[in-house]
Amino acid sequence: MSTLNVGDQPIALDKDGFLVDLQDWSPAVANALAAREGIPLTEDHWAILELLRQFYQEFQLSPATRPLIKYTALKLGPEKGNSAHLNRLFNGTPAKLAAKLAGLPKPTNCI
C-alpha cells in the first residue's frame, strides 16, 4: 500500500494505485492521480470521469472497456464513445486508468 499526498492530506492507495477508500475522491485527488500517470486532465478527460462516476452510481461497478465505450457513446455521442478517442485520452487503458482517476474500484476483468 502507498499514499498520495493531496495538500496536507495523505490518501491511501492499493498496490495498483487505486483508492483504498472511495470516499477520499475529489477533483484534487483526480488531478494528483493523473499527475502520477503523466496526464494533464482536460475537459474531455473530466467528461469521461464524471460519466464513469455516474455509471458507478447507477450500476455499483466500474465498467470494462466495451461497456465503457457503449455507455460513453450513449451519453456523449459516437465521436467520444469510441475506442480510439478513449485510448488516446487514457494511454491505451481507458477502463482501468479512467476508473482509477475517477476514484472507482479497478474493473473486475482488468489485469
N, C-alpha and C positions, 0 to 999 in steps of 0.2 A: 504494500500500500504506500502511496505517496501523497503529498499535499500540494495544493496550488494556492499561492497567496494572492488574494484579491483585496487590495487595500491593506488593511491590517488583519484581515480575517483568513485563517487557514481553512481550506476546503479539502476534505478527504477524497482521494481518488482511488479506484481499484487498480489492479495490476495492468489493466488495459487503458487506463486514463479516463474511465467513466466515473461520474459522481457516485459516491457511496450513498449519500442522502440526496434524493431528487429534490428535496425542499431547498437545498443550497443554491439552486439555479437562479441566475439573474442575468440581465443583459451584460453586466460587467464580467460575470463568470464566463459567459459565452465568448466574450472578447478575449479573455485571458486564455481560455482553452484553444481558441482559434490561433492566437499568437504562438502558442506552443507547437501548433501544426504548421506555422508559417503562412497562415491565411488571413489577409485583411478582410473583414466582413463587409460586404457591400449590401445594397438594398436587395439585390437578388438573393443573397445568402439569407438575409433576415426573413424574406418572404417564405423561403423553404423551412427555416427553423420554426417560424410561427405556425406554418401548416403542419409540421411534424408534431408540435405540441398539441394542436387541435386533434390530430389523428390519435395521439396517445390518450387524450381525454375521452374521446369517443369509443375507442376500442381496447384501452388498457394494455397496449403493446406497441413496441416500436416496429414499424413495417420493414420487411425485407425490400430489396431493390425493386422487384416487379410491382408489388402493391404501392410502393412509394411513387413510382413513375405514374401508375394509373391514377392514384389519388391526386397527385400534382396536376396531371392533365385535366382531371375533372374539375378541380378548384381554380387553377390558374391558367388553363388553356394548354393546347398541344405544343406551343412554342416554348413553354417552360417545363412541361411534363413529358420530357423525353430523355433517354439515357445520355445522349451527347451533352445536353445542357447541364444535367445534374453531375455527370462525371467531370465536366470542366470546372464546375463550382467546388466540388468536393474531392479533388485529386484522384478520381477513378474509383473511389469507395463511397458513393453517396449514402447508402443506407447506414453504414457503420459510422462514418465520420459525421454526417449530419445529425444522427441520433446523439452522438457524444456532445456535439456543440449545443444541441437543443436541451441538454441536461436529462436525456432519457436513457433507459437501460439499453444495453447492447442488443440489437436484434438477434433473436434466438438462432437463426441459421447462418449468422456471420462468423467467420473464423477469426 
